Amino acid sequence: MLASAHDAAEAHGLTVVASSSWNSKTMARVLSANQFDGLMICSPNDRQIGELPPLVPTVLIDSDPALSARNRLVVDLDVAGGMRTAVGHLVDLGHRSIGHLRYRRTSYSFRSRQAGFEAAARNLRVTEFSIPLTEALDPTLDTARKLLSDGTPPRAVVCDDDVAAAGVYHAAATLGMRVPDDISVVGIDNTDVAGLLLPGLTTVDLHGEELGRLGVDAMAAMLRGETVEPLKQVSTDLVIRQSTRPAG
């Protein structure tokens, strides 16, 4: 997504400055000092939204549509629909016992994943474990091992992203299990990780390139003083590779 945002910005004569660590107070401070013309936030958490200056042109990517307002556009990603599709794929393969490796995070994006999973798995046997969203891999690996060792473990697992899915691959290998012979795995994001794993990971494509382009195009239009629709919606697609197989 970041690469497409840079490309789109160059086409509009804009420059993107990226950061992964600013909180709402930091963003408000640099904006009030007129260091930037506008702000784009991807998958913001609730704390980041609360203190943003209301008059600064802002694009929220993968965020709550209810936050759209004057000078604040939302690019809404149907991640809940993507999660429903992921679970539906496993159900179509005959799986009725499904695990969910989810992140403990308050952002709209991860709340949507949880809501999508709960809606799709309502009539299934569910084993669910949560992990903190952190740069360290150990919590993911430890939690994945617990999920696969939980009494009667599920034969299929849906993960909140591809990194968590990679953790399931690793945990399965340490337990003598094979993907997909012993455990089917589905991720979300369709990052490079999905294609590097063996077997290739079935995952939900969130169309990061389109998100970055739409966000910058909307920002450029707002900076030119044009009227823009307060909400843009982006769908998701399931990319089926070799990490899932029929139950039984």
C-alpha positions, 0 to 999 in steps of 0.5 A: 500500500505504501508503495502505491501511495508514493506513486500516486502522490508523485503523480499529483505533485505531492510527497508522502512522509510515513511513520508507524509510531505517531500517536494522536497528540504527535499528529495534532502537534505537527499538523498545528505547526503547519508541517503537513498539508493533510493526514492519512492514517491506515487502520487507526485505533480509537486513541489516534482518532480522538485528538485530530484537528477537525479542519485538517484534510484527513483520509482514514484508510480501513476505518469506521465509515461512521467517522466520515465527515467534512474534511475527513474521508474514509476508505472503507475496506470490507474486511468483515466480508473477507473474513466471512469468505475465508470461513465460508471457504473452509465450510465449503470444504466440509470443515465444521470445527474451526480455530481462530487465531486473532489479535487483541487490538481495538482498531475498527479493522480488527473489530470487523474481522472478529465480527465477520468471523463470529457471523460466519462461524455461528453454527460451527465448533470454534476454538479461539485464541488471542495474541497481542499485536507485537513485533515479537514472534514468540507470542504468536508461535506460543499461542499457535501451539496452544491452539493446535494442542487444545484437547481435540484441536480443530482441523482448520484455522483462520488467522487475522493476518498472514504473519499469524498464519505463518505462526500456525505453519511453524507450530504445526511443524513443531508438533509433527503436523502438516499443512494442509494434510493435518491442518488447513490454514487461511490468512488475511492480507495476501502479503509476500509472506503468503507466497513464500510459505510452503505450501502457498497460503490461501488468504484474503487479498485486501488490495493494498495497492488500491487502498493507497491509490484511493487514499492519495487521490482523495487527499489530492482532491481535498487539497485542491478544494474539490468536493469528494464523496465522504466514503469510498468502499473497497472489496476483498477477494479470496486467493486460493493456494495450497494450504487448505483441503477438504475435511476428512 
